[in-house]
Amino acid sequence: MFGGNVYMAIQHFSLRIDRSLLGKLHFIADYEGRSVNGEVLALIRDAIEKYEEKHGKIEPVPPKKRK
C-alpha cells in the first residue's frame, strides 16, 4: 500500500455512516464477493488511483495522533 515502509501496518479507522448507505454498501460488497471492509478498501484504492492519475503521486504522510 505505501511501498513497504513503516506506514504499512494495518490501522483501525472508525466511520459514521447512514444506515441506508451502509445497507447499499453491504449489497455491493456481496455482489463483488468481498467483505464490507474489503469493499471500502477497494473503493479507497480506486479513489486514490484516480486522484493520482489526475494530480500526481501522493507521498504518504503519517496519520495525525489524537490528543
ABEGO torsion letter per residue (X at the ends): XAGGBAAABBBBBBBBBBAAAAAAAAAAAAAAGBBAAAAAAAAAAAAAAAAAAAAEBBBBBBBBBBX
